[in-house]
């Protein structure tokens, strides 16, 4: 698509794109994940004051699965926290070097969701997770590929004038009491 007024008018208008800092994705594995293990995992993170900027739990009963992302600098703390929990640590998969890319607002626009999946797939960008809220679509991919993902998405999306993707300027860390 060339950058004429006509091609811009055909693009999907969005109000913004936001990047996360570098994250580690933690997948809670196995369809038969014991019901008491998920609360234990999140309780351990809370007790150690580890922020969870992305969390996704889906399914019901024995098919219940989950994923969350934490700051990359918390990776070693988490490994230490779960080390003493044999049943728990066997059920965790870690994917280092991921990042979240959020597009907002989506206005319940299914075309935006479909085009996003199509473009990211066409560019062979890995997708480790995806979530939707009332206002945004969030995709988890390799942190090193966030700029490439935005370039790919902006082929069919247009941002307001003088807008660039937001990069976090501050990073909140919980302190132990």
C-alpha positions in Angstrom: 0.0 0.0 0.0 1.4 3.4 -0.9 1.0 6.3 1.5 -1.6 8.3 -0.4 -4.7 9.8 1.2 -6.8 7.0 -0.3 -4.7 4.2 1.1 -4.6 5.9 4.5 -8.4 6.1 4.5 -8.6 2.3 3.9 -6.4 1.6 7.0 -7.9 0.8 10.4 -7.6 3.8 12.6 -6.2 3.2 16.1 -5.3 5.6 18.9 -2.1 4.0 20.1 0.4 1.3 20.5 2.2 0.5 23.8 5.2 -1.7 24.4 6.1 -3.5 27.6 9.5 -3.8 29.1 11.3 -7.1 28.5 9.4 -9.9 30.2 9.5 -13.6 30.9 6.4 -15.7 30.1 5.5 -18.5 32.5 3.1 -21.1 31.2 1.3 -23.3 33.7 1.5 -26.7 32.0 -0.6 -29.8 31.7 -4.4 -30.1 31.3 -4.6 -31.9 34.6 -2.9 -29.1 36.6 -4.0 -29.6 40.2 -6.6 -27.0 41.2 -4.6 -26.1 44.3 -1.3 -25.4 42.4 -2.4 -22.2 40.6 -3.3 -20.4 43.8 -0.1 -21.6 45.3 1.9 -20.3 42.4 0.3 -16.8 42.5 0.4 -16.7 46.3 4.2 -17.3 46.1 4.6 -14.5 43.6 2.5 -12.2 45.8 4.5 -13.0 48.9 7.7 -12.2 47.1 6.2 -9.0 45.8 6.6 -9.9 42.1 4.4 -7.9 39.7 2.4 -9.7 37.0 1.8 -7.2 34.2 0.1 -9.9 32.0 -2.0 -12.9 33.2 -4.3 -15.2 31.2 -6.2 -18.1 32.7 -8.6 -20.1 30.4 -10.7 -23.2 30.4 -12.6 -25.0 33.1 -12.0 -27.9 35.4 -9.2 -30.2 34.3 -8.7 -28.3 31.0 -7.8 -25.1 32.9 -4.5 -23.6 31.7 -2.7 -20.4 32.5 0.1 -18.0 31.5 1.6 -14.9 33.0 4.4 -12.5 32.3 6.8 -11.0 34.8 9.6 -8.5 34.4 12.8 -10.2 33.1 14.8 -9.1 36.1 12.4 -11.1 38.3 13.2 -14.4 36.5 15.9 -15.6 39.0 13.7 -14.6 42.0 10.8 -16.7 40.6 13.1 -19.7 40.0 14.2 -19.5 43.6 10.6 -19.1 44.9 9.3 -22.2 43.1 12.5 -24.3 43.7 11.1 -25.7 47.0 7.7 -26.6 45.5 8.4 -29.9 43.6 4.9 -30.4 42.2 4.8 -26.8 41.1 8.2 -26.4 39.4 7.5 -29.5 37.2 4.4 -27.7 35.8 6.1 -24.5 34.7 7.6 -23.5 31.4 9.6 -20.3 31.1 10.0 -18.3 27.8 12.6 -15.6 28.3 12.9 -12.4 26.2 9.2 -11.8 25.4 7.4 -8.5 25.2 3.8 -7.3 25.1 2.5 -5.1 22.3 -0.9 -3.5 23.0 -3.1 -1.8 20.4 -5.8 0.5 21.7 -8.7 1.1 21.6 -10.1 -1.8 19.5 -13.8 -0.7 19.8 -14.8 -4.4 19.6 -13.5 -4.3 16.0 -13.2 -7.9 14.9 -11.5 -6.7 11.7 -8.7 -5.3 13.7 -8.3 -8.6 15.5 -8.3 -10.6 12.3 -6.0 -8.3 10.5 -3.6 -8.4 13.4 -3.4 -12.1 13.5 -3.1 -12.3 9.7 -0.2 -9.7 9.5 1.8 -11.1 12.5 1.5 -14.6 11.0 2.4 -13.4 7.5 5.5 -11.8 8.9 6.4 -15.1 10.7 6.4 -13.4 14.1 6.0 -15.8 17.0 2.9 -15.4 19.1 3.1 -16.8 22.7 -0.1 -15.3 23.9 -2.9 -12.9 23.2 -5.5 -11.2 25.4 -8.2 -8.7 25.0 -9.6 -6.2 27.4 -12.4 -3.6 27.1 -10.1 -1.3 25.3 -7.0 -3.1 24.0 -5.6 -6.1 22.2 -2.4 -7.4 23.6 0.0 -9.7 21.8 3.0 -11.5 23.4 6.0 -12.0 21.0 9.7 -11.9 21.1 10.9 -8.6 22.8 13.5 -8.1 20.2 10.8 -8.2 17.5 8.4 -5.6 18.9 9.6 -2.9 16.4 9.2 -5.3 13.5 5.7 -6.3 14.8 4.7 -2.6 14.8 6.1 -2.0 11.3 4.1 -5.0 10.1 0.8 -3.8 11.8 1.2 -0.3 10.5 0.9 -1.5 6.9 -2.9 -1.7 7.5 -3.3 0.6 10.6 -2.9 4.3 11.1 -1.9 6.1 14.2 -2.9 9.7 15.0 -0.5 12.4 13.7 2.7 12.8 15.8 2.2 9.5 17.6 4.8 6.8 18.1 4.4 3.6 20.1 4.7 4.2 23.8 7.7 2.7 25.5 7.6 2.5 29.3 9.4 5.4 30.9 9.0 4.1 34.5 9.2 0.7 35.9 7.4 -0.1 39.2 9.1 -2.6 41.5 7.5 -3.8 44.7 9.7 -3.7 47.8 9.5 -6.3 50.5 8.4 -5.0 53.8 
